[in-house]
Amino acid sequence: MAIAALDRFRAARDATVLPDSAAPKQENVNENSALDQFHVGTVVVYRPPGDQRALTCKIEKIEDGRAYLVPVPHRPIGWVSLGSLEPLEA
């Protein structure tokens, strides 16, 4: 549970999608140096609001303080030991 909460915190910190009406003004984008780390081609983890999924996406476009994300295809993990797995508790 703690790992999932930490993953959600990191994902929220690393990538957020803003609705059209909530896009920051250009002045705010320039003042916030944290946004400078994102550029076209950056791979981010996005968690849709209210959802527990984590989607790996690549930034395809950046406009007005928002990023257009495209899902990155999943890579197969392969065979793993059953002892290294934990059941998901609902």
C-alpha positions as CSV (number, residue, x, y, z in Angstrom):
1,M,0.0,0.0,0.0
2,A,2.8,2.5,0.9
3,I,4.6,1.7,-2.4
4,A,1.4,2.4,-4.3
5,A,0.8,5.7,-2.5
6,L,4.4,6.7,-3.2
7,D,4.0,5.8,-6.9
8,R,0.8,7.9,-7.0
9,F,2.6,10.9,-5.3
10,R,5.6,10.7,-7.7
11,A,3.3,10.4,-10.8
12,A,1.2,13.3,-9.7
13,R,4.4,15.4,-9.1
14,D,5.9,14.3,-12.5
15,A,2.9,14.7,-14.8
16,T,-0.4,16.4,-14.5
17,V,-2.9,17.1,-17.2
18,L,-4.8,20.4,-16.9
19,P,-8.3,20.9,-18.3
20,D,-8.5,23.7,-20.9
21,S,-9.9,26.2,-18.4
22,A,-7.1,25.4,-15.9
23,A,-4.1,25.9,-18.1
24,P,-1.6,28.2,-16.5
25,K,-0.9,31.6,-18.0
26,Q,2.4,31.9,-19.9
27,E,3.9,34.1,-17.2
28,N,3.3,31.4,-14.6
29,V,4.9,28.8,-16.8
30,N,8.1,30.9,-17.2
31,E,8.3,31.4,-13.4
32,N,7.9,27.8,-12.6
33,S,11.3,26.2,-13.2
34,A,9.8,22.7,-12.5
35,L,8.0,22.8,-15.9
36,D,11.4,23.4,-17.7
37,Q,12.2,19.7,-17.2
38,F,9.5,18.7,-19.7
39,H,10.1,18.9,-23.4
40,V,8.8,17.1,-26.5
41,G,10.0,13.5,-26.4
42,T,10.1,13.3,-22.5
43,V,8.6,10.0,-21.2
44,V,6.4,10.5,-18.2
45,V,4.1,8.5,-16.0
46,Y,0.5,9.7,-16.0
47,R,-2.3,8.7,-13.7
48,P,-5.7,9.8,-14.8
49,P,-7.6,11.6,-12.0
50,G,-9.6,9.1,-9.9
51,D,-7.9,6.1,-11.5
52,Q,-5.2,3.8,-10.1
53,R,-3.7,3.0,-13.4
54,A,-0.2,4.3,-14.3
55,L,0.2,5.0,-18.0
56,T,3.7,5.5,-19.5
57,C,3.4,8.2,-22.1
58,K,5.6,10.4,-24.3
59,I,5.1,14.1,-24.7
60,E,4.3,14.8,-28.3
61,K,3.5,18.5,-28.2
62,I,3.6,21.3,-25.6
63,E,1.4,24.3,-25.9
64,D,0.2,26.9,-23.4
65,G,1.5,25.1,-20.4
66,R,-0.1,21.8,-21.4
67,A,1.4,18.6,-22.8
68,Y,-0.2,16.3,-25.4
69,L,0.6,12.7,-24.3
70,V,0.8,9.6,-26.4
71,P,0.8,6.2,-24.7
72,V,4.1,4.2,-25.0
73,P,3.5,0.6,-26.1
74,H,3.9,-1.9,-23.4
75,R,7.0,-4.1,-23.5
76,P,6.6,-7.7,-22.4
77,I,8.3,-8.4,-19.1
78,G,8.8,-12.2,-19.7
79,W,8.9,-15.0,-17.3
80,V,9.2,-14.2,-13.6
81,S,9.2,-16.3,-10.4
82,L,5.8,-16.6,-8.8
83,G,7.6,-15.9,-5.5
84,S,8.4,-12.4,-6.6
85,L,4.7,-11.5,-7.2
86,E,2.2,-10.1,-4.8
87,P,-1.6,-10.4,-5.2
88,L,-3.5,-7.1,-5.7
89,E,-5.9,-6.6,-2.8
90,A,-9.2,-5.0,-3.8
